[in-house]
Amino acid sequence: MSDLFIFGLFERTRKSILGYTAELTPEQRSIVPTGFNNNIHWQLGHIMVVTDMLLFGFSGKSGEVPAEYKTFFGPGTKPADWTTEAPAWEELLDLFAKQTHLVRETFAGQINEPVVNKENFAKADTIGDLLELNTMHESSHSGMVNAMSKLVKQA
């Protein structure tokens, strides 16, 4: 695996996610389609929270996702449980773009470096392992966002 490949895949996946959401209204981004637990707004926040946890947390580096995002978008959360207003869509988009650049800036040239947290759930040994795991996670959510965007446009 090379930097060019893994970062290219990561960035293409994120570009696809933004493409699926580009023309959605705020109302459409808030719909939880039948069969899903979350909406597209949650999906974008969740992707960033998990990237922060996986890449930055397990590598021992500092991310830029605010801690309170975990209460809205962490694993196991859902909009139905929110008791306060979630971060605004525009705020998410801004942080999404910043995080995309930060990942490349932080981890370029380090794919063979060991992770700090060796006891991680994924048994990842290197930064490259974390990048692969994260890209797999984001690709899965990209598919969900694609499906959800089609459903909410029909609503």
Secondary structure in CASP SS format (residue, H / E / C, confidence):
PFRMAT SS
TARGET T0000
AUTHOR 0000-0000-0000
METHOD secondary structure of the structure
MODEL  1
M C 1.00
S C 1.00
D H 1.00
L H 1.00
F H 1.00
I H 1.00
F H 1.00
G H 1.00
L H 1.00
F H 1.00
E H 1.00
R H 1.00
T H 1.00
R H 1.00
K H 1.00
S H 1.00
I H 1.00
L H 1.00
G H 1.00
Y H 1.00
T H 1.00
A C 1.00
E C 1.00
L C 1.00
T C 1.00
P H 1.00
E H 1.00
Q H 1.00
R H 1.00
S H 1.00
I C 1.00
V C 1.00
P C 1.00
T C 1.00
G C 1.00
F C 1.00
N C 1.00
N C 1.00
N C 1.00
I H 1.00
H H 1.00
W H 1.00
Q H 1.00
L H 1.00
G H 1.00
H H 1.00
I H 1.00
M H 1.00
V H 1.00
V H 1.00
T H 1.00
D H 1.00
M H 1.00
L H 1.00
L H 1.00
F H 1.00
G H 1.00
F H 1.00
S H 1.00
G C 1.00
K C 1.00
S C 1.00
G C 1.00
E C 1.00
V C 1.00
P C 1.00
A C 1.00
E C 1.00
Y H 1.00
K H 1.00
T H 1.00
F H 1.00
F H 1.00
G C 1.00
P C 1.00
G C 1.00
T C 1.00
K C 1.00
P H 1.00
A H 1.00
D H 1.00
W C 1.00
T C 1.00
T C 1.00
E C 1.00
A C 1.00
P C 1.00
A C 1.00
W H 1.00
E H 1.00
E H 1.00
L H 1.00
L H 1.00
D H 1.00
L H 1.00
F H 1.00
A H 1.00
K H 1.00
Q H 1.00
T H 1.00
H H 1.00
L H 1.00
V H 1.00
R H 1.00
E H 1.00
T H 1.00
F H 1.00
A C 1.00
G C 1.00
Q C 1.00
I C 1.00
N C 1.00
E C 1.00
P E 1.00
V C 1.00
V C 1.00
N C 1.00
K C 1.00
E C 1.00
N C 1.00
F C 1.00
A C 1.00
K C 1.00
A C 1.00
D C 1.00
T E 1.00
I H 1.00
G H 1.00
D H 1.00
L H 1.00
L H 1.00
E H 1.00
L H 1.00
N H 1.00
T H 1.00
M H 1.00
H H 1.00
E H 1.00
S H 1.00
S H 1.00
H H 1.00
S H 1.00
G H 1.00
M H 1.00
V H 1.00
N H 1.00
A H 1.00
M H 1.00
S H 1.00
K H 1.00
L H 1.00
V H 1.00
K H 1.00
Q H 1.00
A C 1.00
END
